[in-house]
Amino acid sequence: MKKIRICLEVQGLGEDEHGVPCPNVVCVTLGDEDAEELTGAEYEKFLQQIKIEDVLRLTLLDQYYTPADCCLITPDEYDRQCEE
């Protein structure tokens, strides 16, 4: 099984240096960590089946945030945001 990363940007999950809420990201990895990662059109097709509600529930954030607070992002976007 290929490795699949589901990444979600959540408004208000983080705080800036002044304690003001700001967006932050979470990433869930499914499959074998050492396997090839699902990418490209295959990944886009997979994403069409994902519901933000399910990702929030999986990450235990559903009690604090709604789908309106969130958007799915690509693993590349997640990696760029985490490098900053």
Disulfide bonds with the S-S distance in Angstrom:
none
